Structures are given as structure tokens and as C-alpha cells.
Amino acid sequence: MTRSVRFSQRITALLVFGRLPLVFGGMLCAVAVMWTASPALYILGVVFLFTAMTFDLVDGWFAARYYPHPQMAQLADRILDKLIYAIIFPLVAVGCMWRLHRTDDPTRTELLHAVLVLFLAITVLVRDNFAHFMRGVALRYDPEPEYREFTRLRTVVAAPVGALLFAYAFYIPEGPPTTLYRWIASLGEAPLRTLFFIEILFLVINFGSIAATIRRYGNLALDDLCLGDERLRRKILSLFPNALTLMNATMGLLALLFAYHDRFREASLFLIGAAFFDKLDGALARRLGLNEPLPGEEPAPRKVTTGAILDDIADAVSFCIVPAWMLVFLLGRIPAASVQALPAAAIGLVYAAAGILRLLYFTLDKNPIPGFFKGMPTPAGALLVVGPMVIAGHATSDPSAATVFWAWLSAFTCLAAALLMNLYPVRYLHAGRFMSRHPWFGRASFALLISVFTPVYGYVLFLFMLAYAASPLFTGRLQPGEPGVEKPPRPAQAP
């Protein structure tokens, strides 16, 4: 073994096993900070955590290349991940409560943030134990499961989120006037809205990691659990689309929360997330075969099920009630007399009632058209009305002519969307299935979403949804059948 190889292995061992002492040292510093409020210990703890974060981002890459036993190195990395996350995330949950206790007059938003961090810590630990259980089941069938350390998005994101929350939770305002402390203080004074966005995104990544684990090992676990009982298997599988449906409603409520604080841009992003979960739960149910009859049973006509009712309730919250409430918030905060004269509550009520009526028609319709909606779907209607709200929400306190114009347009768009959602003879293409069949369209839509980081995001969203509102002029003549397929058929393999 050459000297360079031995040196690389020692560096790898340091990166793999050095994280645990660093995180443990950060925990001791945090406990000491809560007792003494020492800025020096706070800085030392943050340095420990950010050093451990750096090790966590590169140790998997080194372990896969320079360790004499790669499988052992990957196993050690997984065990250390469990130990470190079991230390850091409960620690930051306690730290957020401690920071809340030190605040003279904490607001409800600060209390909500502390509770969210607690739920985040619980989610991380539940995810780790669930993944460990599922891998244990898989080991009974495959003694060498596949490892993909570097491509695990959750692992890449978890360490920076833990370090950021540590810097925020144990922040000591009185510190030395050094460049390092000023940089750390910028993290400790991070706006709660930014932290909310990061933490919710991390929650979504954790749920996605759980879903990926289920997709990978779920069939093996169900084979052990159900023992051939197909009905029991269907009942267990139905929990996953229903969980995605609940995420749809949760995203809608979060959009309402951000709109209440005049953050209409972030609120629109949560509504896009709700639309994504609305697409995902139906696609997952179809992929799992939950819409198909049980073996030996005759295909039954379309009927109302518990899952369909739950989906309608979530859609009513996210795409009917929330946009209407957002309109009331928006119009009520623009002081212009012409805007105040608008009947905001009545317009919002009309939109919400029209959306709920559209959902009832969709549920009770006995003759659906494969690949099409009769009338504009409620997710599209919600995103259509939110577009001008995002533009007007940039200057709710500025009664300029442009702001008044976009406020009036928001009210008009709500009424227009209420009408379009209930024009049942008009056929709208199922955009979700179209994206599944044409990945280029999904990538293009995602590229447009990047405009959220630019001032033109509201205009891009509004124009995109206007194009969809006018799409029946071009897609309404398509024949049913082809657009109803979830994914394009695979080409036949040559013998």
C-alpha cells in the first residue's frame, strides 16, 4: 500500500468518524451557553457544527473511494448519521424553546416557529428509524442493498439545516466586534420567514425520502405483513395517497398564513406545492393500482370513495377557500378608495362557492373524459387568480395607479375563474398527465418557476396560467384516450 493511499485512508477516517466528537462538542457548548450566555462558547459551538457539516458533505465521497472496506465505511456513515441527527435536532428544538424563554415578549409567530422546529426534529428521527426498519426487512431478501450516499438529497440538506438552526437557537446578541462573529450573528438574526421557508422545504424533503424508501422496499414489507391478503394490502397502500392529500391541505393553510403576513409571493409557491401534491396523490393511487378492482371482482362504475371525499376537502381548502381569503387580505390592505369600494368578501365568496361546486360536479360525474377536465380544474383556477395578487402584493401600502389596476384585475380574475371552472362543456387538458407523457413540458414549467427569484415572477405566473385558460382553443379538439394515459408506452424490445 503506497503512502498516498494510506494518507487518503486516514483523511477518510477523520472525515467519517470526526463528525461525532465535533457535534458532541457543539452540544456541550450549547448547554454551557444556556447556563452562562457566553458569546465565546456560542461561537465555538457554531464553529464545531459548521466543521461537522463540512465533513458530512464530503465524507461519503471519500469513503466510497479510499476506504479499504467501502461497505463498512458506508455502514459507519449511516450509523453516525443516526447518532448525529439524534443529537443535533432535539438540541436545536430545546434551543429554540430556550431562545423563546429569553425573549421578553414573544410573539405568536416565534412560538409557532419553536413548535415547527420541534415537529421537524420529530420528523427527522421518525424518518431515520423508519428507514432503518425498512432496510432491515430488505436485508432478509437482499443481503447487499444498494447504497447511494452522495445522491441522497436529504443527507446533503440535513447538515446545513442543523447548523443554521443551531446558530439561530443559541444566538447571544452581545459578542465581540469581529468579522467571524458578525457573520455568525447574521445567521442568528435570520428572519423568521426565511427560516420557515427552509424548514418547510426540509420537511418536504424528509417526506420525500420516506416516500422513496417505501417505493424501494415497500413491496417486500407488504409481502411479509399481508401474507397474500390483497384487500388488506390495498387498505395499507391507500394510506400513502391520503397522506399526500393531507399535505395538499397543509400547503394551502401555509399559503394562507404567509398571505396574512403580506407574503403573497411565498403564498403562491405554497399553492404551487399544493397543486403538485394534488397531482402526486392521484398519480400514486393509479400507480399502486388502487383504482382497479380486486382480483376476481367485476369492474364497478365510478363511485364516491373515502379517498375521493378527502381529496375534495383538501382541494376545497387549498384551491377554493384559501385564494378567496387571500383576495380579502389583499384588497383590505390597499388604502385606495376605489379598491376599498370593491365588495371583497362577496367576490371571494362567489369564487369559493364556484370552486366547491366544480369539485362536487367532478366527484359526482359518471362520465368523465379520459385525459380532460370538464371546465377549468380548481388548482389551475387558484393559480390563475393568485398571479395578479402576487404583482399587487409587492406594494400593498402604495396606492399607485399600477397597484390599483392589479388589485382590480385580481378581483376580476376571481370572477372570471369562477365562471371558467363551471363551463363544463369546455374541455381542459389534464396538465399533470401531459407532463408525465412529455417530460420536456415539465422541465420547461420548472424553468419558468425559477423566475420566482426575479421581480417578474408574478407576470410569468399570470401569463402562464392565462395561456392554460385559453388552451381549449387548441387542445379541446383532441380525441380522448391518448391524453388519458399516465406515461407513454415503452417501445417493444427486439427479441
For each residue, the residues with C-beta under 8 A, 3 or more apart:
1: 5 6
2: 5 6
3: 6 7
4: 7 8
5: 1 2 8 9 66
6: 1 2 3 9 10
7: 3 4 10 11
8: 4 5 11 12 62 65 66
9: 5 6 12 13 66 67 68
10: 6 7 13 14
11: 7 8 14 15 62 66
12: 8 9 15 16 59 62 63 66 67 73
13: 9 10 16 17 67
14: 10 11 17 18
15: 11 12 18 19 55 58 59 62 63
16: 12 13 19 55 59 62 63 67 73 76 77 80
17: 13 14 20 76 80
18: 14 15 21 22 52 55
19: 15 16 22 23 52 55 56 59 80 84
20: 17 23 24 80 83 84
21: 18 24 25
22: 18 19 25 26 48 49 51 52 55
23: 19 20 26 27 48 49 52 84 87 88
24: 20 21 27 28 87
25: 21 22 28 29 44 45 48
26: 22 23 29 30 45 46 48 49 52 88 91 166
27: 23 24 30 31 87 88 91
28: 24 25 31 32
29: 25 26 32 33 41 42 44 45 48
30: 26 27 33 34 45 91 95 166 169 170
31: 27 28 34 35
32: 28 29 35 36 38 41
33: 29 30 36 37 38 41 42 45 170 172
34: 30 31 37 95 98 170
35: 31 32
36: 32 33 41
37: 33 34 172
38: 32 33 41 42 172
39: 42 43 172 174 175 176 181
40: 43 44 176
41: 29 32 33 36 38 44 45
42: 29 33 38 39 45 46 170 171 172 175 184
43: 39 40 46 47 175 180 181 184
44: 25 29 40 41 47 48
45: 25 26 29 30 33 41 42 48 49 166 170
46: 26 42 43 49 50 163 166 167 170 184 187
47: 43 44 50 51
48: 22 23 25 26 29 44 45 51 52
49: 22 23 26 45 46 52 53 88 162 163 166 167
50: 46 47 53 54 163
51: 22 47 48 54 55
52: 18 19 22 23 26 48 49 55 56 84 159 163
53: 49 50 56 57 159 160 162 163
54: 50 51 57 58
55: 15 16 18 19 22 51 52 58 59
56: 19 52 53 59 81 84 155 158 159
57: 53 54 156 159
58: 15 54 55 61 62
59: 12 15 16 19 55 56 62 63 77
60: 63 64 74 77 149 150 155
61: 58 64 65 149 150
62: 8 11 12 15 16 58 59 65 66 67
63: 12 15 16 59 60 66 67 70 73 74 76 77 149
64: 60 61 67 70 73 74 149 150
65: 8 61 62
66: 5 8 9 11 12 62 63
67: 9 12 13 16 62 63 64 70 72 73
68: 9
69: 72 73
70: 63 64 67 73 74
71: 74 75 144 147
72: 67 69 75 76
73: 12 16 63 64 67 69 70 76 77
74: 60 63 64 70 71 77 78 147 149
75: 71 72 78 79
76: 16 17 63 72 73 79 80
77: 16 59 60 63 73 74 80 81 149
78: 74 75 81 82
79: 75 76 82 83
80: 16 17 19 20 76 77 83 84
81: 56 77 78 84 85 128 155 158
82: 78 79 85 86 128 132
83: 20 79 80 86 87
84: 19 20 23 52 56 80 81 87 88
85: 81 82 88 89 124 125 128 158 162
86: 82 83 89 90 125 128
87: 23 24 27 83 84 90 91
88: 23 26 27 49 84 85 91 92 162 166
89: 85 86 92 93 120 121 124 125 162
90: 86 87 93 94 121 125
91: 26 27 30 87 88 94 95 166
92: 88 89 95 96 117 121 162 165 166 168 169
93: 89 90 96 97 114 117 118 120 121
94: 90 91 97 98 169
95: 30 34 91 92 98 99 165 166 169 170
96: 92 93 99 100 113 114 117 118 165 168 169
97: 93 94 100 101 114 118
98: 34 94 95 101 102 169 170
99: 95 96 102 103 114 168 169 170 171
100: 96 97 103 106 110 111 114
101: 97 98
102: 98 99
103: 99 100 106 110
104:
105:
106: 100 103 110 111
107: 110 111
108: 111 112
109: 112 113 192 261
110: 100 103 106 107 113 114 192
111: 100 106 107 108 114 115
112: 108 109 115 116
113: 96 109 110 116 117 192 195 196
114: 93 96 97 99 100 110 111 117 118
115: 111 112 118 119
116: 112 113 119 120 196 199 200
117: 92 93 96 113 114 120 121 165 169 199
118: 93 96 97 114 115 121 122
119: 115 116 122 123 203
120: 89 93 116 117 123 124 199 202 203
121: 89 90 92 93 117 118 124 125
122: 118 119 125 126
123: 119 120 126 127 203 206 207
124: 85 89 120 121 127 128 158 206
125: 85 86 89 90 121 122 128 129
126: 122 123 129 130
127: 123 124 130 131 154 206 209 210
128: 81 82 85 86 124 125 131 132
129: 125 126 132 133
130: 126 127 133 134 210 213
131: 127 128 134 135 209 210 213
132: 82 128 129 135 136
133: 129 130 136 137
134: 130 131 137 138 213 214 216 217 218 221
135: 131 132 138 139 145 217
136: 132 133 139 140
137: 133 134 140 141 217 220 221 224
138: 134 135 141 142 145 216 217 220
139: 135 136 142 143 145
140: 136 137 220 224
141: 137 138 220
142: 138 139 145
143: 139
144: 71
145: 135 138 139 142
146:
147: 71 74
148: 151 152
149: 60 61 63 64 74 77 152 155
150: 60 61 64 156
151: 148
152: 148 149 155 156 209
153: 156 157 205 208 209
154: 127 157 158 205 206 208 209
155: 56 60 81 149 152 158 159
156: 57 150 152 153 159
157: 153 154 160 161 202 205
158: 56 81 85 124 154 155 161 162 202
159: 52 53 56 57 155 156 162 163
160: 53 157 163 164
161: 157 158 164 165 198 199 202
162: 49 53 85 88 89 92 158 159 165 166
163: 46 49 50 52 53 159 160 166 167
164: 160 161 167 168 187 190 195 198
165: 92 95 96 117 161 162 168 169 195 199
166: 26 30 45 46 49 88 91 92 95 162 163 169 170
167: 46 49 163 164 170 171 184 187 188
168: 92 96 99 164 165 171 187 188 190 195
169: 30 92 94 95 96 98 99 117 165 166
170: 30 33 34 42 45 46 95 98 99 166 167 188
171: 42 99 167 168 185 187 188 189
172: 33 37 38 39 42 175 188
173: 185 188
174: 39
175: 39 42 43 172 178 181 184 185
176: 39 40 181
177: 181 182
178: 175 181 182
179: 182 183
180: 43 183 184
181: 39 43 175 176 177 178 184 185
182: 177 178 179 185 186
183: 179 180 186 187
184: 42 43 46 167 175 180 181 187 188
185: 171 173 175 181 182 188 189
186: 182 183 189 190
187: 46 164 167 168 171 183 184 190
188: 167 168 170 171 172 173 184 185
189: 171 185 186
190: 164 168 186 187 194 195
191: 194 195
192: 109 110 113 195 196
193: 196 197 258 261 263 266
194: 190 191 197 198
195: 113 164 165 168 190 191 192 198 199
196: 113 116 192 193 199 200
197: 193 194 200 201 266
198: 161 164 194 195 201 202
199: 116 117 120 161 165 195 196 202 203
200: 116 196 197 203 204 254
201: 197 198 204 205
202: 120 157 158 161 198 199 205 206
203: 119 120 123 199 200 206 207
204: 200 201 207 208 247 273
205: 153 154 157 201 202 208 209
206: 123 124 127 154 202 203 209 210
207: 123 203 204 210 211 243 247
208: 153 154 204 205 211 212
209: 127 131 152 153 154 205 206 212 213
210: 127 130 131 206 207 213 214
211: 207 208 214 215 240
212: 208 209 215 216
213: 130 131 134 209 210 216 217
214: 134 210 211 217 218 240
215: 211 212 218
216: 134 138 212 213
217: 134 135 137 138 213 214 220 221
218: 134 214 215 221 222
219: 222 223
220: 137 138 140 141 217 223 224
221: 134 137 217 218 224 225
222: 218 219 225 226 233 236 237
223: 219 220 226
224: 137 140 220 221 227
225: 221 222 232 236
226: 222 223 229 230 232 233 236
227: 224
228:
229: 226 232 233
230: 226 233 234 294 295
231: 234 235 294
232: 225 226 229 235 236
233: 222 226 229 230 236 237
234: 230 231 237 238 290 294
235: 231 232 238 239
236: 222 225 226 232 233 239
237: 222 233 234 240 288 290
238: 234 235 241 242 285 290 307
239: 235 236 242 243
240: 211 214 237 243 244 284 288
241: 238 244 245 281 282 284 285 288 290 307
242: 238 239 245 246 281 307 310
243: 207 239 240 246 247
244: 240 241 247 248 277 280 281 284
245: 241 242 248 249 277 278 281 307 310 311 314
246: 242 243 249 250 310 314
247: 204 207 243 244 250 251 277
248: 244 245 251 252 274 277 278 281 311 314 315 318
249: 245 246 252 253 274 313 314 317 318
250: 246 247 253 254
251: 247 248 254 255 270 271 273 274 277 318
252: 248 249 255 256 270 271 274 314 317 318 319 321 322
253: 249 250 256 257 317 318 322
254: 200 250 251 257 258 270
255: 251 252 258 259 266 267 268 270 271 274 318 322 326
256: 252 253 259 260 267 322 325 326
257: 253 254 260 261
258: 193 254 255 261 263 264 266 267 270
259: 255 256 262 263 264 267 322 325 326 329 330 389 393
260: 256 257 329
261: 109 193 257 258
262: 259 329 333 393 396
263: 193 258 259 266 267 393
264: 258 259 267 268 326 330 386 389 390 392 393
265: 268 269 390 393 452 457 458
266: 193 197 255 258 263 269 270
267: 255 256 258 259 263 264 270 271 326 386
268: 255 264 265 271 272 383 386 387 389 390 458 461
269: 265 266 272 273 452
270: 251 252 254 255 258 266 267 273 274
271: 251 252 255 267 268 274 275 318 319 322 323 382 383 386
272: 268 269 275 276 383 449
273: 204 251 269 270 276 277
274: 248 249 251 252 255 270 271 277 278 314 318 319 379
275: 271 272 278 279 319 379 382 383
276: 272 273 279 280
277: 244 245 247 248 251 273 274 280 281
278: 245 248 274 275 281 282 311 314 315 318 319 379
279: 275 276 282 283 432
280: 244 276 277 283 284
281: 241 242 244 245 248 277 278 284 285 311
282: 241 278 279 285 286 311 432
283: 279 280 286 287 432 436 486
284: 240 241 244 280 281 287 288
285: 238 241 281 282 288 290 291 307
286: 282 283 289 290 291 486
287: 283 284 486
288: 237 240 241 284 285
289: 286 292
290: 234 237 238 241 285 286 307
291: 285 286
292: 289
293: 297 298 299 300
294: 230 231 234 297
295: 230
296:
297: 293 294 300
298: 293
299: 293
300: 293 297 303
301: 366
302: 365 366 368
303: 300
304: 308 309 363 364
305: 308 309
306: 309 310
307: 238 241 242 245 285 290 310 311
308: 304 305 311 312 363
309: 304 305 306 312 313 363
310: 242 245 246 306 307 313 314
311: 245 248 278 281 282 307 308 314 315
312: 308 309 315 316 359 360 362 363
313: 249 309 310 316 317
314: 245 246 248 249 252 274 278 310 311 317 318
315: 248 278 311 312 318 319 320 359 378 379
316: 312 313 319 320 321 355 356 359
317: 249 252 253 313 314 320 321 322
318: 248 249 251 252 253 255 271 274 278 314 315 321 322 379 382
319: 252 271 274 275 278 315 316 322 323 355 378 379 381 382
320: 315 316 317 323 324 351 352 355 356 359 378 382
321: 252 316 317 318 324 325 352
322: 252 253 255 256 259 271 317 318 319 325 326 382
323: 271 319 320 326 327 348 351 352 381 382 385 386 414
324: 320 321 327 328 347 348 349 351 352 414
325: 256 259 321 322 328 329 348
326: 255 256 259 264 267 322 323 329 330 386 389
327: 323 324 330 331 344 347 348 351 385 389 410 411 414
328: 324 325 331 332 344 345 348
329: 259 260 262 325 326 332 333
330: 259 264 326 327 333 334 389 392 393 396 407 410
331: 327 328 334 339 340 342 344 407 410 411
332: 328 329 344
333: 262 329 330 396 397
334: 330 331 339 340 392 396 399 403 404 407
335: 339 340 397 399
336: 339 340 399 403 404 407
337: 340 341
338: 341 342 404 408
339: 331 334 335 336 342 399 404 407 408
340: 331 334 335 336 337
341: 337 338
342: 331 338 339 347 407 408 411
343: 346 347
344: 327 328 331 332 347 348 411
345: 328 348 349
346: 343 349 350
347: 324 327 342 343 344 350 351 411 414 415
348: 323 324 325 327 328 344 345 351 352 414
349: 324 345 346 352 353
350: 346 347 353 354 414 415 418
351: 320 323 324 327 347 348 354 355 381 385 414 415 417 418
352: 320 321 323 324 348 349 355 356
353: 349 350 356 357 418
354: 350 351 357 358 417 418 419 421 422
355: 316 319 320 351 352 358 359 378 381 382 418 421
356: 316 320 352 353 359 360
357: 353 354 360 361 422
358: 354 355 361 362 375 376 377 378 381 421 422
359: 312 315 316 320 355 356 362 363 378
360: 312 356 357 363 364
361: 357 358 364 365 374 375 422 424
362: 312 358 359 365 368 373 374 377
363: 304 308 309 312 359 360
364: 304 360 361
365: 302 361 362 368 374
366: 301 302
367:
368: 302 362 365 374
369: 372 373 374 427 480 484
370: 480 481 483 484
371: 429 430 433 478 480 481 482 483 484 485
372: 369 427 428 429 430 478 480 483 484
373: 362 369 376 377 427 428 429 430
374: 361 362 365 368 369 424 425 426 427 428
375: 358 361 420 421 422 423 424 426 428
376: 358 373 380 381 384 417 420 421 423 426 428 468 469
377: 358 362 373 380 381 421 428
378: 315 319 320 355 358 359 381 382 421
379: 274 275 278 315 318 319 382 383
380: 376 377 383 384 428 431 465 468 469
381: 319 323 351 355 358 376 377 378 384 385 417 418 420 421
382: 271 275 318 319 320 322 323 355 378 379 385 386 417
383: 268 271 272 275 379 380 386 387 461 465
384: 376 380 381 387 413 417 462 465 466 468 469
385: 323 327 351 381 382 388 389 410 413 414 417
386: 264 267 268 271 323 326 382 383 389 390 461
387: 268 383 384 390 391 413 458 459 461 462 463 465 466
388: 385 391 392 406 409 410 413 458 462
389: 259 264 268 326 327 330 385 386 392 393 410
390: 264 265 268 386 387 393 394 457 458 461 462
391: 387 388 394 406 458 459 462
392: 264 330 334 388 389 395 396 403 406 407 409 410
393: 259 262 263 264 265 330 389 390 396
394: 390 391 458
395: 392 398 400 402 403
396: 262 330 333 334 392 393 403
397: 333 335
398: 395 403
399: 334 335 336 339 403 404
400: 395 403 404
401: 404 405
402: 395 405 406
403: 334 336 392 395 396 398 399 400 406 407
404: 334 336 338 339 399 400 401 407 408
405: 401 402 408 409
406: 388 391 392 402 403 409 410
407: 330 331 334 336 339 342 392 403 404 410 411
408: 338 339 342 404 405 411 412
409: 388 392 405 406 412 413
410: 327 330 331 385 388 389 392 406 407 413 414
411: 327 331 342 344 347 407 408 414 415
412: 408 409 415 416
413: 384 385 387 388 409 410 416 417
414: 323 324 327 347 348 350 351 385 410 411 417 418
415: 347 350 351 411 412 418 419
416: 412 413 419 420
417: 351 354 376 381 382 384 385 413 414 420 421
418: 350 351 353 354 355 381 414 415 421 422
419: 354 415 416 422 423
420: 375 376 381 416 417 423 426 469
421: 354 355 358 375 376 377 378 381 417 418
422: 354 357 358 361 375 418 419
423: 375 376 419 420 426
424: 361 374 375
425: 374
426: 374 375 376 420 423 472 476
427: 369 372 373 374 472 475 476
428: 372 373 374 375 376 377 380 468 471 472 475
429: 371 372 373 434 471 472 475 478 483
430: 371 372 373 433 434 483 484
431: 380 434 435 468
432: 279 282 283 435 436
433: 371 430 436 437 483 484 485 486
434: 429 430 431 437 438 441 483
435: 431 432 438 439 441 442 445
436: 283 432 433 439 442 486 487
437: 433 434 483 485 486 487 488
438: 434 435 441 442
439: 435 436 442 443
440: 443 444
441: 434 435 438 444 445
442: 435 436 438 439 445 446
443: 439 440 446 447
444: 440 441 447 448
445: 435 441 442 448 449 464
446: 442 443 449 450
447: 443 444 450
448: 444 445 451 460 464
449: 272 445 446 452
450: 446 447 453
451: 448 454 456 457 460 461
452: 265 269 449 457
453: 450 457
454: 451 457
455:
456: 451 459 460
457: 265 390 451 452 453 454 460 461
458: 265 268 387 388 390 391 394 461 462
459: 387 391 456 462 463
460: 448 451 456 457 463 464
461: 268 383 386 387 390 451 457 458 464 465
462: 384 387 388 390 391 458 459 465 466
463: 387 459 460 466 467
464: 445 448 460 461 467 468
465: 380 383 384 387 461 462 468 469
466: 384 387 462 463 469 470
467: 463 464 470 471
468: 376 380 384 428 431 464 465 471
469: 376 380 384 420 465 466
470: 466 467 473
471: 428 429 467 468 474 475
472: 426 427 428 429 475 476
473: 470 476
474: 471 477
475: 427 428 429 471 472 478
476: 426 427 472 473
477: 474
478: 371 372 429 475 482 483
479: 482
480: 369 370 371 372 483 484
481: 370 371 484 485
482: 371 478 479 485
483: 370 371 372 429 430 433 434 437 478 480
484: 369 370 371 372 430 433 480 481
485: 371 433 437 481 482 488 489
486: 283 286 287 433 436 437
487: 436 437
488: 437 485
489: 485
490:
491:
492:
493:
494:
495:
